[in-house]
Amino acid sequence: MTTPTVATPVDTASDTPTYERLLTAVTDPDGREVLDPATGEVVGRVAFGSAADVDRAVATARAAQPAWAARADSERIDLLLKAADAIDAAAEPLAELLSREQGKPLNGPNARFEVGACSAWLRATAATELPVETVVDDGDTHAELHYRPVGVVGAIGPWNWPMMITIWQVAPALRMGNTVVVKPSEHTPLSVLALLHVLNGVLPADVLTGVAGEGDVGARLSSHAGVDKVMFTGSTATGQAIIKSSAETVKRLTLELGGNDAGIVLPDVDPKAIAEGLFWGAFINTGQTCAALKRLYVHTDVYDEVCAALVEVAKAMPMGRGLDEQNVLGPLQNRAQYEIVARLVEAARDSGATILTGGDPDTDAPGHFYPTTLVADIDDQNPLVAEEQFGPALPIVRYDDLEEAVAMANRLDVGLGASVWSSDRDAARAVAARLEAGTVWINAHGGVHPMIPFGGHKRSGYGLEFGAEGLKAVAVPQVING
Ligand code: NAD
């Protein structure tokens, strides 16, 4: 097998980004098969790394870091902007690879949207200021707070938004003068390695490398003495493992972990007007989104109307192979996730809940397609409500009393996002303030913005990403006193 470290610069003169060229650049003919979740066909093959590959990548990143940190901030900004341009130039082949590997459609808030977000995030990160703060200046004392590079950042990511989340981790880390070793999910290595390949067309050698592999590669990175900070996005269970494995070396951590976001619909809404917002809050990326709406609490006065309006929207959204332009929903990315969704919907059905639409997959068809499923008349204790489904099945729980709805929303041990839906903004904000979640949206769910800090509450993790707070998270504060 060839080395799985992807740091080779693109020859921009002769290497016009095409799908075939990108795939060839990251493919190892002897590597692990990566399958298209819509068809089961082989998309490509990737060399999975070993502990020795991680060690080599970390040593390379350490060696490159002082020179990268010594560059002027303006030079790093310029390179991030050039990296954004390089992504735009390769946008269509990157989106095609993402669609084939992850399953998400090209259209809707999916593959093209994700690639577009990568360049947008790079530009926003380049534009973000983190000035030196004068904290005391009283004549006797002059103290300033500076932000220095951490050193080497290990970036470990999931399979749902693989490119965008990699950029969320990499862009601020590079901007602050760190070098980065990326460990993509074993389910979506091709698209992340292709992204790194494009970025390395403009970045200096060894500043950004990637090592594909399974959890053992991530564990090596998160315990490595040469890694100073881990940016991790994935499940709470893996986050807990990383806390343990990083303890020996007292690494800094940003942990974006699982969620089971609640939405509360107040009785004053117009059900038809909010139905599409509710739908995409829950079903963006076919429900495989950390901060998707995963359990909906609807006041009894509008319950039937909200359910009916959601069914109408759901039935109008085509699901199928991502490369077919009309689709906006795709398959589950992998069989294990399909099984989780199927098990939870069956648990709901067995309990007597009403399946309003979906819940009946075609088990003879190829691919991991699970139909868009809405479940009503379901108890709050049901596993479909209490566990993170991470797929296209939304439980809709009826409530009478707002106190009861707030208690149900807060009862779980995770708190990534939440939402409140109402025609009265002040009433919605009053409810929002009582919800235990890192972000509470009003009349929307799950939208992120490169300048708005994002992070979890409770077991959804700690640390913030995006904006100036995101830059601070990949830096070491240093006080200069005198
Ligand atoms: P996962 O935890 O199974 O895997 C994430 C990454 O961790 C993969 O690259 C995996 O190889 C690696 N890994 C596995 N074991 C490891 C170990 N012991 N040490 C270090 N790394 C290890 O998560 P997933 O299934 O890929 O992603 C789905 C989960 O991610 C969901 O729970 C979802 O809510 C969460 N998520 C959270 C956010 C957020 O911003 N909070 C965003 C996306 C996804």
Boltz pocket constraint, residues with backbone or C-beta under 6 A from the ligand:
constraints:
  - pocket:
      binder: B
      contacts: [[A, 156], [A, 157], [A, 158], [A, 159], [A, 160], [A, 161], [A, 183], [A, 184], [A, 185], [A, 186], [A, 213], [A, 214], [A, 215], [A, 216], [A, 217], [A, 218], [A, 219], [A, 220], [A, 222], [A, 233], [A, 234], [A, 235], [A, 236], [A, 237], [A, 238], [A, 239], [A, 241], [A, 242], [A, 255], [A, 256], [A, 257], [A, 258], [A, 259], [A, 289], [A, 290], [A, 291], [A, 388], [A, 390], [A, 416], [A, 456], [A, 460], [A, 461]]
      max_distance: 6.0
